[in-house]
Amino acid sequence: MAQLRREKFETSSGIELPNDFNPQNVNDFVYEKDIADPGSFPYTRGIRTNMYRGKLWTMRQYAGFATAAESNERYKYLLSQGTTGLSIAFDLPTQIGLDSDDPLSAGEVGKVGVAIDSLDDMLTLFDGIPLDQVTTSMTINATASTLLCLYLAVAKKQGVPFDKVGGTIQNDILKEYIARGTYIYPPKPSLRLITDTFAFCAAEVPNWNTISISGYHIREAGSTAAQEIAFTLADAICYVQAAIDVGLNVDDFAPRISFFFNSHNDLIEEVAKFRAARRLWARIMKERFQANDPRSMMLRFHTQTAGSTLTAQQPEVNVVRTTIQALAAVLGGTQSLHTNSLDEALGLPTENAARIALRTQQVIAHESGVADMVDPLGGCYAIEQLTMELEKKAIDYIEKIDAMGGMLRAIETGYVQKEIQDAAYDYQRRVENKDAIVVGVNRFQSEELETTPVLAINEQIERDQVARVRAVREKRDSAKADSALNSLKNAAAETENLLPRILACVEAEVTVGEISHCLRAVWGEYREAVTV
């Protein structure tokens, strides 16, 4: 036998790979129970019977920078190039509930996304974009309810009924405590905002996805594929239970729960990951929460290619990485997809790089042939075996978390964070030892000077945005704004649904920062416990 390249072959989740897979791997499978037809429980093969034969996935390009006016131009450009859904990136101050003129916002306005302070900004952001003709995904968490209300206020200005508005807010605060850090309030009131959003949208905005539970950031922090499934679904279990605990019927809100996953380089494991997550979620909803509506059991998900795999060295190679990752998402049955741009390890995407990223999706959709078949890798010995192994590993994690008292307790003890940190450390060690090869970084380096164009944000933008938010405060009806804020503060101290109060605030031109500070005054701020 020829000498092997390495002693052991395994996936990111530590699943050892045999030399070849064969029928012995799937002997324990019962087709109707474990795999079934596409569109049938447990949805292993996809949530629709004809998948992309009927409708392609939504092609979203995550975008947002500088001011609302500049981001509006980028959105119109992407729509003209064939994007079929918008995906908004907000700047850091907006994400953590600070206005652009807050001293803590200095140097961050418009840098990693668009600055949104008020209804005036949101109207500019969607100027000329009818909200009944496009769906919008908003990557926002701590201030998600406020940004949703701003979006709905724009719809009202456009004369679009709420039942014609479609889109998604991320609204996933647990993963902020775990992996990302853009939280504001403690967990209990944060969960209240989420369940209030579930209830409000079930009654008023029926086509809105009220949460996008994110494994993406968990994976970006260094988790394995199995951990991404487990911790994402454990977060989801927490949200569903919280909604049930406040009196909501599972089938009234669960059909609008959506998910957000990462797609990494290990193509076969990634395809299996999506299938395992879909099957496990269907079983959790049916068996644990007694859901009856099939839509409550369907794991609908958006995918983004893996930003953490992009390299500043030889950035053109990132196009290849992104293509492999996007292909894995499509083969895994995603409902929506964002492809990263080649220059994102260096800065915000340039227009040209964003267009190449979009074209990557379009080539997969229209030239590769994979969209013409439903679950084309279904039945493949390797795929089915890895799907089963990943599901088992995820179940083991979920059972451990249940034994601790649930996801909130697991986060408070630092268990989840440590598991991710250990996985990230292990991967970095393998890269440094060259057990894991990263082309252009630890092998196949280039001595050539690379000159990739980078999008620069003019510092004048921050000064202009500061002036803009101050002008909003000066011109508004102060008595109306103060009254709306006072009503929100009183309601936050009670138990009524806060979404109507927040909507009244944004329509009175109260700013994002003012709304957040009002709630901070009632609920306080979350501070992560530091263990030594």
C-alpha positions in Angstrom: 0.0 0.0 0.0 1.2 3.5 -0.9 2.3 5.7 2.0 -0.5 7.9 3.3 -0.3 11.7 3.4 -1.0 11.6 7.1 -1.7 9.1 9.8 -5.3 10.0 10.4 -8.0 11.5 8.3 -10.9 13.1 10.1 -13.4 16.0 9.8 -13.4 19.2 11.8 -15.7 17.5 14.3 -13.2 14.7 15.0 -15.1 12.1 13.0 -12.6 9.6 11.7 -12.9 8.9 8.0 -12.4 5.3 6.7 -10.6 4.7 3.5 -13.9 4.3 1.8 -17.6 4.3 2.7 -19.8 1.3 1.8 -23.3 -0.1 2.4 -22.2 -1.3 5.9 -22.3 2.4 7.0 -26.0 2.7 6.4 -27.3 -0.7 7.5 -29.1 0.8 10.5 -31.0 3.4 8.4 -34.7 3.1 7.8 -35.4 5.2 4.7 -38.9 6.4 5.8 -37.8 7.2 9.3 -34.3 8.6 8.9 -34.1 10.0 5.3 -37.5 10.0 3.7 -38.5 11.8 0.5 -37.8 15.5 0.0 -40.5 17.6 1.6 -41.4 14.9 4.1 -40.6 14.5 7.8 -37.9 14.6 9.1 -36.9 16.7 6.1 -33.4 15.3 5.9 -33.5 15.7 2.1 -35.0 19.2 2.1 -38.1 21.0 3.1 -39.7 21.1 -0.3 -40.5 18.2 -2.6 -39.0 19.9 -5.7 -36.5 22.2 -4.0 -34.7 24.4 -6.5 -36.6 23.0 -9.5 -39.5 25.1 -8.2 -37.6 28.2 -6.9 -33.9 28.9 -6.5 -32.6 30.0 -3.2 -32.7 33.7 -2.4 -29.4 35.3 -3.4 -28.5 37.8 -0.8 -25.4 39.9 -0.6 -24.7 41.2 2.9 -24.1 44.9 2.4 -24.1 48.2 4.3 -21.5 50.9 4.9 -21.1 54.6 5.6 -24.4 56.4 5.4 -27.9 55.3 4.5 -27.7 57.2 1.1 -24.5 55.3 0.1 -25.8 51.9 1.2 -29.0 52.7 -0.8 -26.9 53.1 -3.9 -25.2 49.8 -3.3 -28.5 48.0 -2.7 -29.9 49.3 -6.0 -26.7 48.2 -7.8 -27.0 44.7 -6.3 -30.7 44.4 -7.3 -29.8 45.5 -10.8 -27.2 42.8 -11.0 -29.6 40.0 -10.0 -29.6 39.9 -6.2 -33.0 38.6 -5.1 -33.0 39.8 -1.5 -31.3 42.5 0.5 -29.2 41.8 3.6 -28.3 44.8 5.7 -25.0 45.2 7.7 -25.3 47.8 10.5 -22.4 49.6 12.0 -21.3 48.8 15.5 -23.0 51.8 17.3 -26.4 50.8 15.8 -25.8 47.2 16.9 -25.2 48.2 20.5 -27.8 50.9 20.7 -25.7 54.0 20.5 -26.5 57.1 18.3 -23.8 58.3 16.0 -23.1 61.4 18.2 -22.6 59.3 21.4 -19.0 59.7 22.5 -18.6 55.9 22.6 -19.4 55.8 18.9 -16.4 57.9 17.9 -14.4 56.2 15.1 -17.0 53.5 14.5 -19.7 55.3 12.6 -20.4 53.7 9.2 -17.3 51.5 9.4 -18.5 47.9 9.5 -22.0 48.6 8.3 -24.5 51.4 7.7 -25.3 53.9 10.5 -29.0 54.0 11.3 -30.0 56.5 14.0 -33.6 57.3 13.2 -36.6 56.9 10.9 -35.1 59.5 8.7 -32.1 57.2 8.0 -34.3 54.2 7.4 -36.4 56.1 4.9 -33.2 57.1 3.1 -31.9 53.5 3.2 -35.0 52.2 1.3 -35.7 55.2 -0.9 -37.0 53.9 -4.2 -37.1 50.3 -3.0 -40.7 49.1 -2.5 -40.9 46.9 0.6 -43.7 44.8 -0.9 -41.4 43.8 -3.8 -38.2 42.8 -1.9 -37.4 40.7 1.2 -34.9 42.1 3.6 -32.6 40.4 6.1 -31.3 42.5 8.9 -28.3 41.3 10.9 -29.2 42.9 14.2 -29.7 41.5 17.6 -29.8 43.6 20.8 -31.6 46.4 18.9 -33.6 44.0 16.6 -37.0 45.0 17.8 -36.2 48.7 17.2 -34.9 48.1 13.7 -37.9 46.0 12.8 -40.2 48.8 14.0 -38.2 51.3 11.9 -38.6 49.0 8.9 -42.4 48.7 9.5 -42.6 52.5 9.9 -41.0 52.8 6.4 -43.6 50.3 5.1 -46.4 52.5 6.5 -44.9 55.6 4.8 -44.8 53.6 1.5 -48.4 52.5 2.0 -47.4 48.8 2.3 -49.6 46.8 4.6 -47.7 44.8 7.3 -49.0 41.5 5.9 -47.2 42.3 2.6 -43.9 42.9 4.3 -41.4 40.0 4.2 -37.9 39.5 5.6 -35.9 38.4 8.6 -34.3 40.0 11.7 -31.5 38.0 13.3 -32.7 38.8 16.8 -30.5 36.0 18.3 -29.1 37.4 21.6 -27.9 34.1 23.1 -25.1 33.8 20.5 -24.0 37.3 21.3 -23.4 36.1 24.9 -21.6 33.1 23.5 -19.5 34.3 20.6 -19.9 37.8 19.4 -20.5 40.4 22.2 -23.0 43.0 20.8 -25.4 42.6 23.7 -27.0 45.3 25.7 -29.4 44.0 28.3 -29.3 41.0 30.7 -30.7 37.7 29.3 -34.2 37.9 30.9 -35.3 41.2 29.4 -33.5 40.3 26.2 -35.6 37.2 25.9 -38.7 39.2 26.6 -38.0 41.5 23.6 -37.6 38.3 21.5 -40.9 36.7 22.7 -42.7 40.1 22.3 -41.5 40.1 18.7 -42.8 36.6 18.2 -46.2 37.5 19.5 -46.4 40.9 17.7 -45.4 39.5 14.3 -47.7 36.4 14.6 -50.6 38.9 14.9 -49.4 41.8 12.7 -46.6 40.8 10.4 -47.3 37.2 9.5 -44.7 36.8 6.7 -41.8 38.1 8.8 -39.2 35.7 10.1 -39.0 36.8 13.7 -35.6 35.3 14.5 -32.7 33.8 12.6 -30.9 31.6 15.1 -27.3 31.9 14.2 -24.7 29.1 14.1 -22.7 31.3 11.8 -21.0 33.3 14.5 -20.5 30.3 16.7 -18.5 28.7 13.8 -16.6 31.9 13.1 -15.5 31.9 16.8 -13.9 28.5 16.1 -16.4 25.8 16.7 -16.6 22.5 14.9 -19.4 21.5 12.6 -21.0 19.3 15.3 -20.8 22.2 17.9 -22.3 24.6 15.4 -25.4 22.3 15.1 -25.6 21.6 18.8 -25.2 25.1 20.2 -27.5 26.6 17.5 -30.3 24.2 18.2 -29.8 24.5 22.0 -30.2 28.2 21.6 -33.4 27.5 19.6 -34.7 25.2 22.3 -34.3 28.1 24.8 -36.2 30.5 22.6 -39.1 28.1 21.9 -39.4 27.3 25.6 -39.3 31.0 26.6 -42.1 31.7 24.2 -44.2 28.8 25.5 -43.5 29.9 29.1 -45.1 33.3 28.3 -48.2 31.6 26.9 -47.6 31.4 23.2 -48.8 28.4 21.3 -45.9 26.7 19.6 -47.6 26.4 16.2 -48.4 30.2 16.3 -44.8 31.3 16.2 -42.5 28.4 15.3 -43.3 28.5 11.5 -41.5 31.9 11.4 -38.4 30.7 13.2 -35.4 30.6 10.8 -31.7 29.7 11.1 -28.4 31.0 9.9 -25.5 28.7 9.3 -21.9 28.9 8.2 -20.5 27.0 5.3 -16.9 25.9 5.6 -14.3 24.3 3.4 -14.9 20.6 4.2 -17.5 20.2 1.5 -18.8 16.7 2.4 -19.0 17.4 6.1 -20.8 20.7 5.5 -23.4 19.0 3.3 -24.0 16.4 6.0 -24.1 19.2 8.6 -27.1 20.9 7.0 -28.9 17.6 6.6 -28.3 16.6 10.2 -29.4 19.9 11.6 -32.6 19.7 9.5 -33.4 16.2 10.7 -32.6 16.9 14.4 -34.7 20.1 14.5 -37.7 18.3 13.0 -37.5 15.6 15.7 -37.0 18.2 18.5 -40.1 20.2 17.5 -42.3 17.1 17.1 -41.1 15.1 20.1 -40.0 17.7 22.6 -42.5 20.5 21.9 -45.4 18.5 20.4 -45.6 20.8 17.3 -48.4 19.8 14.9 -47.9 22.2 12.0 -45.4 20.7 9.6 -44.0 24.3 9.1 -43.0 24.3 12.8 -40.8 21.3 12.1 -39.1 22.6 9.0 -35.6 24.0 9.5 -35.4 26.9 7.1 -32.0 28.5 6.9 -29.8 31.2 5.4 -26.1 30.4 4.8 -23.1 32.6 4.6 -19.7 31.4 3.4 -17.0 31.3 6.0 -15.5 34.7 6.6 -12.9 33.2 9.0 -11.4 31.2 6.1 -10.7 34.2 4.0 -7.0 35.2 3.8 -5.3 38.5 3.2 -2.6 36.5 1.5 -3.4 35.8 -2.2 -7.0 37.1 -1.8 -7.9 35.9 -5.3 -7.8 32.4 -3.9 -10.8 33.4 -1.7 -13.0 33.1 -4.8 -12.2 29.4 -4.9 -12.9 28.9 -1.2 -16.2 30.8 -1.4 -17.3 28.7 -4.4 -16.7 25.4 -2.6 -18.5 26.7 0.5 -21.4 28.0 -1.6 -21.7 24.7 -3.4 -21.9 22.9 -0.1 -24.7 25.2 1.0 -26.7 24.5 -2.2 -26.1 20.7 -2.0 -27.2 20.9 1.6 -30.5 22.6 0.7 -30.2 26.2 1.9 -33.1 28.6 1.4 -30.9 31.7 1.2 -27.2 32.4 0.5 -24.6 35.1 0.9 -21.3 34.6 -0.8 -18.3 36.5 0.8 -16.3 38.8 -1.4 -12.6 38.1 -2.1 -11.4 41.3 -0.4 -13.2 40.9 3.0 -10.0 39.9 4.8 -8.8 43.3 4.0 -11.9 45.5 4.4 -15.4 46.1 3.3 -16.2 44.7 -0.2 -15.7 46.8 -3.2 -18.4 46.9 -5.8 -16.4 44.7 -8.2 -15.7 42.1 -5.5 -19.3 42.0 -4.5 -20.3 41.4 -8.1 -18.0 38.5 -8.4 -19.4 37.0 -5.2 -22.9 37.3 -6.6 -21.9 35.8 -10.0 -20.5 32.8 -8.1 -24.0 32.0 -6.9 -25.5 32.6 -10.3 -23.0 30.2 -12.0 -23.8 27.5 -9.4 -27.5 28.1 -10.0 -27.6 28.3 -13.7 -24.5 26.4 -15.0 -23.5 23.7 -12.6 -26.6 21.6 -12.9 -26.8 20.9 -9.1 -30.0 23.0 -8.8 -31.8 20.7 -11.2 -31.7 17.8 -8.8 -33.2 17.5 -5.4 -30.6 16.4 -2.7 -28.3 15.0 -5.4 -25.9 13.6 -2.8 -28.7 11.8 -0.8 -28.0 8.1 -0.5 -24.3 8.6 -0.9 -22.7 6.3 1.8 -20.3 9.0 3.0 -23.0 11.7 3.2 -25.5 9.5 5.1 -22.9 8.2 7.5 -21.6 11.7 8.3 -25.1 13.0 8.7 -25.8 10.3 11.3 -22.5 10.9 13.1 -23.0 14.6 13.3 -26.5 14.2 14.6 -25.2 11.9 17.3 -22.5 14.3 18.4 -25.0 17.2 18.4 -27.5 15.2 20.5 -24.7 14.4 23.0 -24.0 18.2 23.5 -27.7 19.0 23.8 -28.2 16.3 26.4 -25.2 17.8 28.4 -26.7 21.2 28.2 -30.1 20.0 29.3 -28.5 18.3 32.3 -26.9 21.7 33.3 -30.3 23.3 33.3 -30.5 24.6 29.8 -28.6 26.9 27.5 -28.7 30.0 29.7 -27.1 28.1 32.5 -24.5 26.6 30.1 -23.6 30.1 28.9 -23.4 31.5 32.5 -21.0 28.7 33.5 -18.9 29.3 30.5 -19.3 25.8 29.3 -20.3 26.6 25.7 -17.6 29.3 25.4 -14.9 27.0 26.6 -15.9 24.2 24.2 -15.6 26.7 21.3 -12.3 28.1 22.6 -10.8 24.6 22.8 -11.9 23.8 19.3 -10.5 27.0 18.0 -7.2 26.4 19.8 -6.9 22.9 18.4 -7.4 24.2 14.8 -4.9 27.0 15.2 -2.3 24.5 16.6 -2.9 22.2 13.6 -2.4 25.2 11.2 0.8 26.2 12.9 2.1 22.6 12.9 1.0 22.4 9.2 -1.3 19.5 10.0 -4.0 21.7 8.5 -3.0 23.4 5.2 -4.1 26.9 4.4 -3.1 27.7 0.9 -1.0 30.9 0.7 -0.6 31.1 4.5 1.4 28.0 5.7 2.0 26.4 2.3 2.2 27.7 -1.3 3.1 31.2 -0.3 3.8 33.8 -2.9 6.5 36.4 -2.8 4.7 38.7 -5.2 3.4 42.0 -3.9 -0.4 41.9 -3.8 -2.4 45.1 -4.6 -6.0 44.4 -4.0 -8.3 47.5 -4.0 -9.8 48.2 -0.6 -13.0 50.2 0.1 -12.1 53.2 2.2 -14.7 55.1 4.4 -14.2 58.8 4.3 -13.9 60.3 7.8 -16.3 63.1 6.8 -19.1 60.6 6.8 -19.0 60.4 10.6 -19.2 64.2 11.0 -22.1 64.3 8.5 -24.0 61.5 10.3 -23.5 63.2 13.7 -25.0 66.4 12.2 -27.9 64.5 10.7 -29.0 62.8 14.0 -28.7 66.1 15.8 -30.9 67.8 13.2 -33.5 65.1 13.6 -33.7 65.8 17.4 -34.0 69.6 16.7 -36.8 69.4 14.1 -39.0 66.8 15.7 -42.0 67.4 18.0 -40.2 67.1 21.3 -43.3 66.7 23.4 -44.5 63.8 21.2 -41.1 62.1 21.4 -40.8 62.5 25.2 -44.3 61.1 25.6 -43.6 58.1 23.5 -40.3 57.4 25.4 -42.0 57.8 28.8 -44.8 55.3 27.7 -42.1 52.8 26.6 -40.2 53.2 29.9 -43.4 52.6 31.9 -44.3 49.6 29.8 -40.8 48.1 30.1 -41.3 48.0 33.9 -44.6 46.0 33.4 -45.4 43.0 31.2 -47.2 44.4 28.1 -45.9 43.7 24.6 -43.3 46.4 23.9 -43.4 46.4 20.1 -46.3 48.8 19.7 -44.5 51.2 22.1 -41.3 51.0 20.2 -43.1 51.5 16.9 -44.8 54.7 18.4 -41.3 55.9 19.5 -39.7 55.5 16.0 -42.7 57.2 14.4 -42.2 60.1 16.8 -38.6 60.3 15.5 -37.1 59.0 18.7 -33.6 57.6 17.9 -32.2 54.1 18.3 -29.9 55.3 21.0 -32.6 57.0 23.0 -34.8 53.9 22.9 -31.9 51.7 24.0 -31.0 54.1 26.8 -34.6 54.2 28.0 -34.6 50.4 28.3 -31.1 50.4 29.9 -32.5 52.7 32.6 -35.2 50.0 33.4 -33.3 46.8 32.9 -29.6 47.6 33.3 -26.8 46.3 31.1 -25.3 42.9 30.9 -21.7 42.4 32.0 -20.0 39.1 31.2 -18.6 37.4 34.3 -14.8 37.1 34.2 -13.3 34.0 35.6 -9.7 33.8 36.5 
